[in-house]
Amino acid sequence: MYMMSVKNSSDSSLCILHSLFINLTSEKPQGLAVYSSDKESDQYSFQYSFKDTGYTFEVVPYIGELILPYQKLLFKIRLLPFKNDKAKSVGFEYFYLNDFSYRDFMGQMKKVGSWYYKYNRLRETLSLPAW
C-alpha cells in the first residue's frame, strides 16, 4: 500500500481525473491494475482500477476529484499483487479550473463521456519506491 499526497499550490481549483471505480476520498486503499508494462517497468494509472479490468469502454469514463486552492488531498492506493523486481510508476491526468461554477461543473461530470476534453489536461507520472 502507498500513501499519496497531492497538494494544490495554485490559486485555481485543481481537478484530478480518475476511473469511475476509484474514490480518492475513501479511507480504504484504492486498487490500481497494471495499465501498461514493458521489460523494465510496470505503469499504473488512476484511469485503470481493479474493477476496470472487467470492462471495455468505448470512451474512458473519467470522473474528477476537486482540490481547492492551497489544499491537500491524501489517499491510499494499492497495486495488484505482483512478484517481480520491475520499477513501478503511477500516472494521472489533471487540469486547473479558473472561475468556474461548481454546480455546472459537477453536472457536466455526471454525463459520462468526453467532458474533460474541453480542458487543457496535463499529465504527471510518479515513480513508486520498491518494497
FIKOLZA-1660 file (N, C-alpha, C; in steps of 0.1 Angstrom, whole numbers, plus 5000, padded with zeros to 4 digits):
% residues 131
   i   px   py   pz ch aa at
   1 5008 4988 5000  A  M  N
   1 5000 5000 5000  A  M CA
   1 5009 5012 5000  A  M  C
   2 5005 5023 4993  A  Y  N
   2 5012 5035 4992  A  Y CA
   2 5002 5047 4997  A  Y  C
   3 5008 5056 5004  A  M  N
   3 5001 5068 5009  A  M CA
   3 5004 5079 4999  A  M  C
   4 4995 5085 4992  A  M  N
   4 4997 5095 4982  A  M CA
   4 4992 5108 4987  A  M  C
   5 4999 5119 4983  A  S  N
   5 4995 5132 4987  A  S CA
   5 4996 5142 4975  A  S  C
   6 4985 5149 4972  A  V  N
   6 4985 5158 4961  A  V CA
   6 4982 5172 4967  A  V  C
   7 4991 5181 4966  A  K  N
   7 4988 5195 4971  A  K CA
   7 4986 5204 4960  A  K  C
   8 4976 5212 4961  A  N  N
   8 4973 5222 4951  A  N CA
   8 4979 5235 4955  A  N  C
   9 4990 5239 4949  A  S  N
   9 4997 5251 4953  A  S CA
   9 4993 5263 4945  A  S  C
  10 4982 5261 4937  A  S  N
  10 4977 5272 4928  A  S CA
  10 4966 5279 4934  A  S  C
  11 4963 5291 4928  A  D  N
  11 4951 5298 4933  A  D CA
  11 4938 5295 4925  A  D  C
  12 4940 5284 4917  A  S  N
  12 4928 5279 4909  A  S CA
  12 4925 5265 4915  A  S  C
  13 4913 5261 4913  A  S  N
  13 4909 5247 4917  A  S CA
  13 4915 5237 4908  A  S  C
  14 4919 5226 4913  A  L  N
  14 4926 5215 4906  A  L CA
  14 4916 5203 4905  A  L  C
  15 4916 5197 4893  A  C  N
  15 4907 5185 4891  A  C CA
  15 4916 5174 4887  A  C  C
  16 4916 5163 4895  A  I  N
  16 4924 5151 4892  A  I CA
  16 4914 5141 4885  A  I  C
  17 4917 5136 4873  A  L  N
  17 4909 5127 4867  A  L CA
  17 4912 5113 4871  A  L  C
  18 4902 5105 4872  A  H  N
  18 4904 5091 4876  A  H CA
  18 4892 5082 4872  A  H  C
  19 4893 5069 4873  A  S  N
  19 4883 5060 4869  A  S CA
  19 4870 5062 4878  A  S  C
  20 4859 5058 4872  A  L  N
  20 4847 5058 4879  A  L CA
  20 4847 5049 4891  A  L  C
  21 4855 5039 4891  A  F  N
  21 4856 5030 4902  A  F CA
  21 4866 5034 4913  A  F  C
  22 4872 5045 4912  A  I  N
  22 4881 5050 4923  A  I CA
  22 4875 5061 4931  A  I  C
  23 4877 5061 4944  A  N  N
  23 4871 5071 4953  A  N CA
  23 4883 5076 4961  A  N  C
  24 4889 5088 4957  A  L  N
  24 4900 5093 4963  A  L CA
  24 4898 5099 4977  A  L  C
  25 4885 5100 4981  A  T  N
  25 4882 5105 4994  A  T CA
  25 4879 5094 5004  A  T  C
  26 4880 5081 4999  A  S  N
  26 4877 5070 5008  A  S CA
  26 4888 5067 5017  A  S  C
  27 4885 5061 5029  A  E  N
  27 4895 5057 5038  A  E CA
  27 4902 5045 5033  A  E  C
  28 4895 5037 5025  A  K  N
  28 4901 5024 5020  A  K CA
  28 4911 5027 5009  A  K  C
  29 4922 5019 5008  A  P  N
  29 4931 5020 4997  A  P CA
  29 4924 5017 4984  A  P  C
  30 4927 5025 4974  A  Q  N
  30 4921 5023 4960  A  Q CA
  30 4930 5015 4952  A  Q  C
  31 4925 5004 4946  A  G  N
  31 4932 4994 4939  A  G CA
  31 4935 4998 4925  A  G  C
  32 4948 4998 4921  A  L  N
  32 4951 5001 4907  A  L CA
  32 4957 4988 4900  A  L  C
  33 4953 4986 4888  A  A  N
  33 4958 4975 4880  A  A CA
  33 4969 4980 4870  A  A  C
  34 4977 4971 4865  A  V  N
  34 4987 4975 4856  A  V CA
  34 4981 4981 4843  A  V  C
  35 4985 4993 4840  A  Y  N
  35 4979 5000 4828  A  Y CA
  35 4988 4996 4816  A  Y  C
  36 5001 4996 4817  A  S  N
  36 5010 4992 4807  A  S CA
  36 5022 4986 4813  A  S  C
  37 5029 4978 4805  A  S  N
  37 5041 4972 4811  A  S CA
  37 5051 4970 4800  A  S  C
  38 5064 4969 4804  A  D  N
  38 5075 4966 4794  A  D CA
  38 5085 4957 4802  A  D  C
  39 5096 4955 4796  A  K  N
  39 5106 4946 4803  A  K CA
  39 5111 4951 4816  A  K  C
  40 5112 4965 4817  A  E  N
  40 5118 4971 4829  A  E CA
  40 5108 4976 4839  A  E  C
  41 5096 4979 4835  A  S  N
  41 5087 4986 4844  A  S CA
  41 5072 4982 4842  A  S  C
  42 5065 4985 4853  A  D  N
  42 5050 4984 4853  A  D CA
  42 5045 4998 4855  A  D  C
  43 5035 5002 4847  A  Q  N
  43 5029 5015 4848  A  Q CA
  43 5015 5013 4853  A  Q  C
  44 5011 5021 4863  A  Y  N
  44 4998 5021 4868  A  Y CA
  44 4992 5034 4865  A  Y  C
  45 4978 5035 4866  A  S  N
  45 4972 5048 4862  A  S CA
  45 4959 5049 4871  A  S  C
  46 4956 5062 4874  A  F  N
  46 4943 5065 4881  A  F CA
  46 4931 5061 4872  A  F  C
  47 4934 5060 4859  A  Q  N
  47 4922 5057 4850  A  Q CA
  47 4920 5042 4849  A  Q  C
  48 4928 5033 4856  A  Y  N
  48 4926 5019 4855  A  Y CA
  48 4926 5012 4868  A  Y  C
  49 4915 5010 4874  A  S  N
  49 4913 5004 4887  A  S CA
  49 4912 4989 4886  A  S  C
  50 4911 4982 4898  A  F  N
  50 4909 4967 4898  A  F CA
  50 4896 4964 4890  A  F  C
  51 4885 4972 4892  A  K  N
  51 4872 4969 4886  A  K CA
  51 4872 4972 4871  A  K  C
  52 4881 4981 4867  A  D  N
  52 4881 4984 4852  A  D CA
  52 4886 4973 4844  A  D  C
  53 4893 4963 4850  A  T  N
  53 4898 4952 4842  A  T CA
  53 4887 4943 4837  A  T  C
  54 4875 4944 4843  A  G  N
  54 4864 4936 4838  A  G CA
  54 4855 4943 4828  A  G  C
  55 4859 4955 4823  A  Y  N
  55 4850 4962 4814  A  Y CA
  55 4858 4967 4802  A  Y  C
  56 4851 4969 4791  A  T  N
  56 4857 4975 4779  A  T CA
  56 4848 4987 4776  A  T  C
  57 4854 4999 4776  A  F  N
  57 4847 5011 4773  A  F CA
  57 4850 5017 4760  A  F  C
  58 4841 5022 4753  A  E  N
  58 4844 5029 4740  A  E CA
  58 4851 5042 4743  A  E  C
  59 4847 5049 4753  A  V  N
  59 4853 5062 4758  A  V CA
  59 4857 5060 4772  A  V  C
  60 4869 5063 4776  A  V  N
  60 4873 5062 4790  A  V CA
  60 4864 5071 4799  A  V  C
  61 4856 5065 4808  A  P  N
  61 4847 5073 4816  A  P CA
  61 4853 5078 4828  A  P  C
  62 4860 5090 4827  A  Y  N
  62 4866 5096 4838  A  Y CA
  62 4856 5103 4847  A  Y  C
  63 4859 5105 4859  A  I  N
  63 4853 5115 4868  A  I CA
  63 4865 5122 4874  A  I  C
  64 4862 5133 4882  A  G  N
  64 4873 5140 4887  A  G CA
  64 4871 5143 4902  A  G  C
  65 4882 5145 4909  A  E  N
  65 4882 5149 4923  A  E CA
  65 4888 5164 4923  A  E  C
  66 4880 5173 4929  A  L  N
  66 4884 5187 4930  A  L CA
  66 4892 5189 4943  A  L  C
  67 4903 5196 4941  A  I  N
  67 4911 5201 4952  A  I CA
  67 4912 5216 4952  A  I  C
  68 4907 5222 4962  A  L  N
  68 4906 5236 4963  A  L CA
  68 4920 5243 4964  A  L  C
  69 4921 5255 4960  A  P  N
  69 4934 5262 4961  A  P CA
  69 4940 5261 4975  A  P  C
  70 4953 5257 4975  A  Y  N
  70 4962 5256 4987  A  Y CA
  70 4957 5245 4996  A  Y  C
  71 4949 5235 4991  A  Q  N
  71 4945 5224 4999  A  Q CA
  71 4953 5212 4995  A  Q  C
  72 4952 5201 5003  A  K  N
  72 4959 5189 5000  A  K CA
  72 4950 5177 5001  A  K  C
  73 4951 5168 4992  A  L  N
  73 4943 5155 4992  A  L CA
  73 4953 5144 4996  A  L  C
  74 4949 5136 5006  A  L  N
  74 4957 5124 5010  A  L CA
  74 4948 5112 5007  A  L  C
  75 4954 5102 5001  A  F  N
  75 4947 5090 4998  A  F CA
  75 4956 5078 4997  A  F  C
  76 4951 5066 4998  A  K  N
  76 4959 5054 4998  A  K CA
  76 4956 5046 4985  A  K  C
  77 4966 5041 4979  A  I  N
  77 4965 5032 4967  A  I CA
  77 4971 5018 4970  A  I  C
  78 4967 5008 4964  A  R  N
  78 4974 4995 4964  A  R CA
  78 4974 4990 4950  A  R  C
  79 4984 4982 4948  A  L  N
  79 4986 4977 4934  A  L CA
  79 4982 4962 4934  A  L  C
  80 4978 4957 4922  A  L  N
  80 4975 4943 4921  A  L CA
  80 4987 4936 4926  A  L  C
  81 4986 4924 4932  A  P  N
  81 4997 4917 4937  A  P CA
  81 5007 4914 4925  A  P  C
  82 5020 4916 4928  A  F  N
  82 5030 4914 4918  A  F CA
  82 5042 4906 4924  A  F  C
  83 5049 4899 4916  A  K  N
  83 5060 4892 4920  A  K CA
  83 5072 4894 4910  A  K  C
  84 5076 4906 4909  A  N  N
  84 5087 4910 4901  A  N CA
  84 5095 4921 4906  A  N  C
  85 5106 4923 4901  A  D  N
  85 5115 4934 4906  A  D CA
  85 5115 4946 4896  A  D  C
  86 5105 4947 4888  A  K  N
  86 5104 4959 4879  A  K CA
  86 5101 4972 4886  A  K  C
  87 5106 4983 4880  A  A  N
  87 5103 4996 4885  A  A CA
  87 5088 4998 4884  A  A  C
  88 5082 5006 4893  A  K  N
  88 5068 5009 4892  A  K CA
  88 5065 5024 4892  A  K  C
  89 5055 5028 4885  A  S  N
  89 5052 5042 4885  A  S CA
  89 5036 5043 4884  A  S  C
  90 5031 5054 4888  A  V  N
  90 5017 5057 4886  A  V CA
  90 5015 5070 4880  A  V  C
  91 5006 5071 4870  A  G  N
  91 5003 5083 4862  A  G CA
  91 4989 5088 4864  A  G  C
  92 4987 5101 4862  A  F  N
  92 4973 5106 4863  A  F CA
  92 4973 5119 4855  A  F  C
  93 4961 5122 4850  A  E  N
  93 4959 5135 4843  A  E CA
  93 4951 5144 4852  A  E  C
  94 4953 5157 4850  A  Y  N
  94 4947 5167 4858  A  Y CA
  94 4946 5180 4850  A  Y  C
  95 4938 5189 4855  A  F  N
  95 4937 5203 4849  A  F CA
  95 4933 5213 4860  A  F  C
  96 4935 5225 4857  A  Y  N
  96 4931 5236 4866  A  Y CA
  96 4919 5243 4860  A  Y  C
  97 4910 5247 4870  A  L  N
  97 4898 5254 4866  A  L CA
  97 4898 5268 4871  A  L  C
  98 4896 5277 4862  A  N  N
  98 4897 5291 4865  A  N CA
  98 4882 5297 4865  A  N  C
  99 4878 5303 4875  A  D  N
  99 4865 5310 4875  A  D CA
  99 4854 5300 4870  A  D  C
 100 4850 5290 4878  A  F  N
 100 4840 5281 4873  A  F CA
 100 4829 5280 4883  A  F  C
 101 4818 5275 4878  A  S  N
 101 4806 5273 4886  A  S CA
 101 4806 5258 4891  A  S  C
 102 4807 5256 4904  A  Y  N
 102 4807 5242 4909  A  Y CA
 102 4795 5234 4905  A  Y  C
 103 4783 5240 4905  A  R  N
 103 4771 5233 4902  A  R CA
 103 4772 5228 4887  A  R  C
 104 4776 5237 4878  A  D  N
 104 4776 5234 4864  A  D CA
 104 4787 5224 4861  A  D  C
 105 4799 5225 4868  A  F  N
 105 4810 5216 4866  A  F CA
 105 4806 5202 4870  A  F  C
 106 4800 5200 4882  A  M  N
 106 4796 5187 4887  A  M CA
 106 4785 5181 4878  A  M  C
 107 4776 5190 4873  A  G  N
 107 4766 5185 4863  A  G CA
 107 4772 5179 4851  A  G  C
 108 4782 5186 4845  A  Q  N
 108 4789 5180 4834  A  Q CA
 108 4796 5167 4837  A  Q  C
 109 4802 5166 4848  A  M  N
 109 4809 5153 4852  A  M CA
 109 4800 5141 4853  A  M  C
 110 4787 5144 4856  A  K  N
 110 4778 5133 4858  A  K CA
 110 4774 5127 4844  A  K  C
 111 4776 5134 4833  A  K  N
 111 4773 5129 4820  A  K CA
 111 4786 5122 4815  A  K  C
 112 4786 5108 4816  A  V  N
 112 4797 5101 4811  A  V CA
 112 4800 5104 4797  A  V  C
 113 4812 5106 4794  A  G  N
 113 4816 5110 4780  A  G CA
 113 4829 5117 4780  A  G  C
 114 4830 5127 4771  A  S  N
 114 4843 5134 4770  A  S CA
 114 4843 5148 4775  A  S  C
 115 4836 5151 4786  A  W  N
 115 4835 5164 4791  A  W CA
 115 4849 5170 4794  A  W  C
 116 4859 5161 4798  A  Y  N
 116 4872 5166 4802  A  Y CA
 116 4881 5170 4791  A  Y  C
 117 4877 5167 4778  A  Y  N
 117 4885 5171 4767  A  Y CA
 117 4885 5187 4764  A  Y  C
 118 4875 5193 4770  A  K  N
 118 4874 5208 4768  A  K CA
 118 4884 5215 4777  A  K  C
 119 4891 5208 4786  A  Y  N
 119 4901 5215 4794  A  Y CA
 119 4915 5211 4790  A  Y  C
 120 4924 5220 4793  A  N  N
 120 4938 5217 4790  A  N CA
 120 4944 5207 4800  A  N  C
 121 4944 5194 4796  A  R  N
 121 4948 5184 4805  A  R CA
 121 4963 5183 4806  A  R  C
 122 4968 5180 4818  A  L  N
 122 4983 5178 4820  A  L CA
 122 4984 5164 4825  A  L  C
 123 4996 5159 4824  A  R  N
 123 4999 5145 4829  A  R CA
 123 5011 5145 4839  A  R  C
 124 5010 5137 4849  A  E  N
 124 5021 5136 4858  A  E CA
 124 5023 5121 4860  A  E  C
 125 5036 5117 4861  A  T  N
 125 5039 5103 4864  A  T CA
 125 5049 5103 4876  A  T  C
 126 5046 5095 4886  A  L  N
 126 5054 5094 4898  A  L CA
 126 5060 5080 4899  A  L  C
 127 5073 5080 4902  A  S  N
 127 5079 5067 4905  A  S CA
 127 5076 5062 4919  A  S  C
 128 5073 5050 4920  A  L  N
 128 5070 5044 4933  A  L CA
 128 5082 5037 4939  A  L  C
 129 5084 5038 4952  A  P  N
 129 5095 5031 4958  A  P CA
 129 5093 5016 4958  A  P  C
 130 5104 5009 4957  A  A  N
 130 5103 4994 4957  A  A CA
 130 5101 4990 4972  A  A  C
 131 5094 4978 4973  A  W  N
 131 5092 4973 4987  A  W CA
 131 5101 4962 4989  A  W  C
% end
